[in-house]
Amino acid sequence: MASRRRPQQSSEGWITDVDGIKVGHFTDPRRPTGCT
C-alpha cells in the first residue's frame, strides 16, 4: 500500500495576512461574526 502524504501547510495565505482583517469570536461583541 502506498503511503499518502499530507500537503505541507505554509504560513502564507491566512486570512489574518490581509491588512485590516481582525479575527474575533462570535461571543466578542466588537466582532460578533468572527471577523471584520
Rosetta constraint file for C-alpha pairs under 8 A:
AtomPair CA 12 CA 17 HARMONIC 7.32 0.50
AtomPair CA 13 CA 17 HARMONIC 6.59 0.50
AtomPair CA 14 CA 18 HARMONIC 7.77 0.50
AtomPair CA 15 CA 21 HARMONIC 7.11 0.50
AtomPair CA 16 CA 21 HARMONIC 5.83 0.50
AtomPair CA 16 CA 22 HARMONIC 6.73 0.50
AtomPair CA 16 CA 23 HARMONIC 7.17 0.50
AtomPair CA 17 CA 21 HARMONIC 7.78 0.50
AtomPair CA 20 CA 36 HARMONIC 7.79 0.50
AtomPair CA 21 CA 35 HARMONIC 6.77 0.50
AtomPair CA 21 CA 36 HARMONIC 5.62 0.50
AtomPair CA 22 CA 35 HARMONIC 5.49 0.50
AtomPair CA 22 CA 36 HARMONIC 5.52 0.50
AtomPair CA 23 CA 31 HARMONIC 7.57 0.50
AtomPair CA 23 CA 34 HARMONIC 5.69 0.50
AtomPair CA 23 CA 35 HARMONIC 4.35 0.50
AtomPair CA 23 CA 36 HARMONIC 6.79 0.50
AtomPair CA 24 CA 28 HARMONIC 6.17 0.50
AtomPair CA 24 CA 30 HARMONIC 7.97 0.50
AtomPair CA 24 CA 31 HARMONIC 5.62 0.50
AtomPair CA 24 CA 32 HARMONIC 7.26 0.50
AtomPair CA 24 CA 33 HARMONIC 7.71 0.50
AtomPair CA 24 CA 34 HARMONIC 4.55 0.50
AtomPair CA 24 CA 35 HARMONIC 5.55 0.50
AtomPair CA 25 CA 31 HARMONIC 6.80 0.50
AtomPair CA 25 CA 32 HARMONIC 6.29 0.50
AtomPair CA 25 CA 33 HARMONIC 6.99 0.50
AtomPair CA 25 CA 34 HARMONIC 4.54 0.50
AtomPair CA 25 CA 35 HARMONIC 7.63 0.50
AtomPair CA 26 CA 31 HARMONIC 6.98 0.50
AtomPair CA 26 CA 32 HARMONIC 4.38 0.50
AtomPair CA 26 CA 33 HARMONIC 5.39 0.50
AtomPair CA 26 CA 34 HARMONIC 5.26 0.50
AtomPair CA 27 CA 32 HARMONIC 5.99 0.50
AtomPair CA 28 CA 32 HARMONIC 5.29 0.50
AtomPair CA 28 CA 34 HARMONIC 7.74 0.50
AtomPair CA 31 CA 35 HARMONIC 5.86 0.50
AtomPair CA 31 CA 36 HARMONIC 6.43 0.50
